[in-house]
Amino acid sequence: MTTHIGLIGGGNITETHARAARGIADVEIAAVFGANAEKVGRLCREYGGKPYGNFEEFLAHRPMELVAIGSPSGLHAEQGIAAAGRGLHVLTEKPIDITVERADALIADTRKAGVQLGVFFQDRCKPDILSVKNAVDAGALGKPILADARVKWYRAPTYYGNSRWRGTWALDGGGALINQAVHTLDLMLWIFGEVKAVQATCKTALHAIEAEDTLLAMLEFANGALGVLQAATSVFPGYPRRLELTGSEGTLILEHDRLLAGELKNPSADLLKRSEADKNPSSSSPTISDARGHQAVLEDFLHAIRKNTKPRCDGQEGRRSLVLVQAIYEACRTKKRVNLEVIENR
């Protein structure tokens, strides 16, 4: 049975979605919507589908069972709600949106419409990251002590200068934290558990943008562990993302999405098998050359639709990192320790 997908956005990430869809035998790209007619037309010529510049006409296209949203972050909920209202399943790029209130509206409306909602946090599908998650869940680290995350990336001035939305509060929701480092925050929450409070500081050190390009945050996890996050698009030439997780029984280190080291008191032979995954070039380029992670998310989402099960990262899971992002930004603004319950209870 063929599933027909509509793509929303027309930019770099929409092309990644198109490549992911084309990699699945029983998926057909039905339509593509975007504001740039030239880009949308090229995508349709290369990957299939009917081009649309009118959103309502796009949503009315049939056959089409789901949409993949790759538009600016501040449009995710609005477009997802409109799609759900037409009975379409919704798979959106990260972050789920730029405010918790909008995310909650999207979650509520998709539930009301009886359609599936998923978020592209493709790192959850990567083999070594999955191995680390399973090891921590099994108690390999013992009592959690410290999470150290570094997203010290670089974006050229043109990355922001040639975009109407990147680095803006209205459509990007911020800068390096919500756009680039949100994947790493998602992993910290997914692997190490909930965060109860944060302190942070940030600045616009290099780029001519509204939001931050350099940020430091200290996290207090509910399980007693502490965490440190460095998030930047100002660090030339850009360095591999790194996540170090330490517990009473040892340390696990992920770099380039691969298990770099597993120094455990009681090591597992299965855990220490290195994957042969390609290096992630995101440290220096916004272009995603490898669509396998997105394809895995799409395959999982299709399974959830067909079997009426929960996607690997549904709307509620996607919301977790946004709550943390909002708390970190508030800590930056107020220069005070922020309790996440304050964000949740607004």
C-alpha positions in Angstrom: 0.0 0.0 0.0 1.5 3.3 -1.1 1.5 6.3 1.3 1.4 9.7 -0.2 3.3 12.5 1.5 3.2 16.2 1.2 6.3 18.3 1.9 6.1 21.8 3.4 9.0 24.2 3.2 11.0 24.1 0.0 14.4 24.7 1.5 17.5 22.5 2.4 15.7 20.4 5.0 12.7 19.8 2.7 15.2 18.3 0.2 16.4 16.0 3.0 12.8 15.0 3.6 12.4 14.3 -0.1 15.5 12.1 -0.2 14.3 10.3 2.9 10.8 9.7 1.3 12.3 8.5 -1.9 14.4 5.9 0.0 11.2 4.1 1.1 9.7 1.8 -1.4 6.0 2.3 -0.6 6.1 6.1 -0.2 5.3 8.6 -3.0 5.8 12.4 -2.8 2.4 13.8 -3.7 2.9 17.5 -3.4 5.4 20.2 -2.3 4.5 23.6 -0.9 6.8 26.5 -0.4 7.1 30.3 -0.9 10.0 30.0 -3.4 8.5 28.8 -6.7 11.9 28.1 -8.2 13.0 25.8 -5.3 9.7 24.1 -5.1 9.6 23.4 -8.9 13.2 22.0 -8.8 12.3 19.7 -5.9 9.2 18.4 -7.8 11.2 17.8 -11.0 13.9 15.9 -9.1 11.8 14.0 -6.5 8.2 14.0 -7.8 5.0 15.7 -6.6 2.9 18.7 -7.7 4.2 22.1 -6.8 2.1 24.5 -4.8 2.5 28.2 -3.8 -0.9 28.3 -2.1 -1.1 26.5 1.2 -4.8 25.8 1.2 -4.7 24.3 -2.3 -1.7 22.2 -1.2 -3.7 20.9 1.8 -6.6 19.9 -0.4 -4.3 17.8 -2.7 -5.3 14.2 -2.9 -4.2 11.5 -2.5 -2.1 12.7 0.5 -2.1 11.1 3.9 0.6 13.0 5.8 2.8 16.1 5.7 6.4 16.6 6.6 7.0 20.2 7.8 10.3 21.8 7.0 9.3 25.4 7.2 10.7 28.1 9.6 10.3 26.9 13.2 7.8 29.6 14.1 5.3 28.2 11.5 5.4 24.5 12.6 2.3 24.6 14.9 0.2 26.8 12.7 0.8 24.7 9.6 0.5 21.4 11.5 -2.8 22.5 13.0 -4.1 23.4 9.5 -3.0 20.0 8.2 -4.6 18.1 11.1 -7.8 19.9 10.4 -7.8 18.3 6.9 -7.2 14.9 8.4 -3.5 14.7 7.6 -0.9 13.1 9.9 1.8 15.6 10.9 5.6 15.0 11.1 7.4 18.2 11.8 11.0 19.3 12.0 12.6 20.2 15.3 11.8 22.2 17.3 8.1 21.3 17.5 7.5 25.1 17.5 9.1 28.1 19.3 6.8 28.4 22.3 5.3 25.8 24.6 1.9 27.3 24.2 2.0 26.7 20.4 3.3 23.2 20.9 0.5 22.4 23.3 -2.1 23.7 20.7 -0.6 21.5 18.0 -0.6 18.5 20.3 -4.2 19.1 21.4 -5.5 19.7 17.8 -3.8 16.6 16.4 -5.3 14.5 19.2 -8.7 16.0 18.5 -8.4 15.3 14.8 -7.3 11.7 15.5 -4.1 12.0 13.5 -0.5 11.1 14.4 2.0 13.8 15.4 5.8 13.2 15.3 9.0 15.3 15.5 12.2 14.8 13.5 14.7 14.1 16.3 16.6 11.7 14.0 19.6 11.3 16.4 17.4 8.9 18.5 17.6 6.5 15.6 21.4 6.4 15.3 23.0 3.1 16.3 25.7 4.3 18.8 23.3 6.7 20.4 20.8 4.0 20.8 23.4 1.7 22.3 24.3 4.4 24.9 20.6 5.0 25.7 20.1 1.3 26.3 23.2 1.0 28.4 22.2 3.9 30.6 18.7 2.5 31.0 20.2 -0.8 32.0 22.2 0.9 34.7 25.7 0.6 33.1 26.6 4.1 34.4 25.3 3.6 37.9 24.2 6.8 39.7 24.2 9.7 37.2 26.7 12.4 38.1 27.5 14.7 35.1 26.4 15.4 31.5 28.8 17.6 29.5 27.6 18.6 26.1 29.4 20.7 23.5 27.8 22.0 20.3 30.7 24.3 19.2 29.7 24.9 15.6 30.3 27.5 13.0 28.0 29.1 10.5 29.2 31.6 7.9 27.6 35.0 7.8 25.7 34.1 4.7 23.9 31.4 6.6 22.0 34.2 8.4 22.4 37.0 5.9 20.7 35.0 3.1 17.8 34.0 5.3 14.7 35.9 6.3 14.1 33.8 9.4 17.3 32.3 10.8 18.5 34.0 14.0 15.2 35.9 14.5 13.0 35.6 17.6 9.8 35.6 15.5 10.5 32.7 13.2 13.6 30.9 14.6 12.6 31.4 18.3 16.2 32.2 19.1 19.7 31.2 17.8 22.2 28.5 18.4 20.3 27.0 21.3 16.9 26.3 19.7 18.1 25.7 16.2 21.4 23.8 16.4 21.7 22.6 20.1 18.1 21.4 20.5 19.1 18.0 19.1 21.6 17.6 21.9 19.2 18.9 24.6 16.8 16.2 23.4 19.4 13.5 23.8 20.3 14.8 27.3 16.7 14.6 28.4 16.1 11.2 26.6 19.2 9.5 28.0 19.7 11.3 31.4 16.2 12.2 32.4 14.3 15.4 33.3 15.9 18.7 34.2 14.4 20.5 37.1 16.3 23.9 37.0 18.8 25.9 34.9 21.1 28.8 35.0 22.5 30.3 31.8 24.1 33.2 30.0 24.4 34.0 26.3 25.5 36.7 23.8 25.6 37.6 20.2 29.4 37.4 19.8 29.9 37.2 16.0 26.9 37.3 13.8 24.6 40.2 12.9 21.4 38.5 14.2 18.7 39.3 16.8 19.3 36.1 18.8 22.3 34.5 20.5 25.2 32.7 18.6 27.0 31.8 21.9 25.5 30.3 25.0 26.4 28.5 28.2 24.0 26.7 30.5 24.2 24.7 33.7 21.5 22.1 34.2 20.2 20.4 37.4 18.7 17.0 36.6 15.9 15.6 38.7 18.0 12.5 39.4 20.7 14.7 41.1 23.1 14.9 38.2 24.5 18.2 36.9 24.9 19.2 33.3 26.8 21.7 31.2 25.9 22.8 27.7 27.9 24.9 25.3 26.0 26.0 22.2 27.4 28.1 19.5 27.5 29.0 15.8 30.4 31.3 16.4 33.3 28.8 16.8 35.4 28.7 13.7 35.9 26.4 11.9 33.3 24.2 13.9 34.0 21.2 16.0 32.3 17.8 16.4 29.4 17.7 18.7 30.4 15.9 21.9 28.3 14.4 24.7 30.0 13.0 27.8 27.9 11.1 30.3 29.4 10.2 33.7 28.0 8.1 36.5 29.3 6.3 39.5 30.3 3.3 37.3 32.1 5.1 34.5 31.9 7.4 31.5 30.4 7.2 28.0 31.5 9.6 25.3 29.7 10.3 22.0 31.4 12.3 19.3 30.3 12.7 15.7 27.3 10.6 16.8 29.6 7.7 17.4 30.7 6.0 20.7 34.2 7.4 21.1 34.9 5.9 24.5 33.2 3.7 27.1 35.2 3.7 30.2 33.1 1.5 32.5 33.9 -0.5 35.6 31.9 -3.3 34.2 32.1 -2.9 30.4 29.7 -4.6 28.0 31.2 -6.1 24.9 28.2 -5.2 22.8 28.3 -1.6 23.9 32.0 -1.1 22.9 31.5 -2.3 19.3 32.2 0.8 17.2 29.8 1.7 14.5 31.1 2.6 11.0 28.7 5.5 10.6 29.9 8.5 8.5 31.0 11.6 10.3 28.4 14.2 10.9 29.4 17.4 9.0 26.9 19.6 10.8 29.7 21.4 12.8 30.6 23.5 9.8 27.7 23.1 7.3 23.9 23.4 7.6 23.4 21.0 4.7 22.5 17.4 5.6 24.3 15.1 3.3 23.1 11.9 4.9 19.3 11.4 4.9 19.3 8.0 6.7 18.4 9.4 10.1 15.4 11.3 8.6 14.4 8.2 6.7 14.5 6.1 9.9 12.2 8.7 11.6 9.8 8.6 8.6 9.8 4.8 8.5 9.0 4.8 12.2 6.2 7.4 11.7 4.7 5.3 8.9 4.6 2.3 11.1 2.9 4.3 13.8 0.2 5.4 11.3 -0.4 1.9 10.0 -0.4 0.1 13.3 -1.9 3.0 15.4 1.1 3.0 17.8 3.1 5.8 19.3 6.0 7.2 17.2 9.5 7.1 18.6 9.3 10.9 19.1 5.7 12.1 19.3 4.5 15.6 20.1 4.8 15.2 23.9 8.4 13.9 23.6 9.2 16.8 21.2 7.8 19.2 23.7 10.3 18.3 26.4 13.3 19.9 24.8 11.2 23.1 24.0 10.3 23.5 27.7 14.0 23.3 28.5 14.9 25.7 25.8 12.4 28.2 27.1 13.7 27.9 30.6 17.3 28.4 29.4 16.3 31.6 27.5 14.5 32.9 30.6 17.6 32.2 32.7 19.7 34.2 30.2 17.2 37.1 30.3 16.8 37.2 34.1 20.3 36.1 35.1 18.6 33.9 37.7 18.1 30.2 38.4 14.9 29.1 36.7 12.8 26.2 37.8 11.2 24.3 34.9 8.0 24.1 36.9 7.6 27.8 36.3 7.6 27.2 32.5 5.3 24.2 32.8 2.7 26.0 34.9 2.2 29.2 32.9 
